[in-house]
Amino acid sequence: MSKPLRNRRGVTKLGEKLGQRVRSIRQRKKWTLEFLAERAGMHVTYLSSIEHGHRNPTLNVLASLARGFTVSLSELLADVDVENGGER
């Protein structure tokens, strides 16, 4: 298995796509980072680093985000394609 491709900042395409998805849902709901972080039970800087693609969240963290958004895990991960490194 090959290593994921990273850009100059060390961000993988998959991590970047996931972060964009989280930010998109949050902004669509007109929520602040602080509000979502509180709902999901995580620190705001950790959430920010997920949105920027700098963190590789565990399944438990993804489940916490989904609960915070009140969406299913599959809805949270919609359009995040693992096969193409996060690109569709």
N, C-alpha and C positions, 0 to 999 in steps of 0.2 A: 504494500500500500504506500502511495506517495504522500509526502508531507503537503499540507495545504499551502497554497501560494499566499504570500504576504506582501503587502505594499511597503513603502519606505517607513511607515509608522508602525509596522508589525501587525497590521490589521488584516485578518483573512477576509476573503470575499464573503464567506458564509457568515462570519461575525458582523461584517458590515451590513449585509442584507438583513440579518436579524435585528440589528440596532435600528435600521431604517424602519422596519416593521413596527417595532415597539414605539418609536417616536411618532410614526404615522398614526397609530391607534390613539396614543396619548394626546396628540394635537387635535385629532378629529373630535375627541371628547372635550377639548379645551381645558385639559388638566395641566397643572404645573408638574414639574419633576417632583417637587416636595409632596404634593398631594398623592401622586401615584406611589411614591416611595413609602409613604405612611400606610396606604391601603395594602401594599404588597409586603409590608414588614421588612423593609430593607433601607439601608442608608442611601441618601440622595446621591452621594458621590459614586457609590457602586452602581446605581441605576444609570447615572450619566455615563459611566464608563462602558456599560452594556450598550447604550444608545450610540456611542461612538465606535463600537466594535472592538474595544480594548480588552474586554472580558469574554471568557468562554463560560457562560452560565451553566450550572448543572441542571439536570431535569427537575430537581426540587425547586430551584430558583425560577425556572420557567413556569412551573406549576403555580408558584406564588404570584408571579406576574399575571398569569391567566386569571387567578382568583381575584387579584386586585382590579383587573379590568372587567371582571364578571363575564369572561368569555371562556370557551373551551380551549384546551391546549392546542387542538387542531386549528382553531380559528386564529390563535396567536401565531402559529407557525405557517399559516396560509401564505403562499407565494415565496416561502423560503425553501428553495430547491437544493437538497443535499447533493444530488447527482452532478450538478453543474457548478459546484463550489459556491452555491448561494445565488446563482444567476438564473433567471428564466428568460 
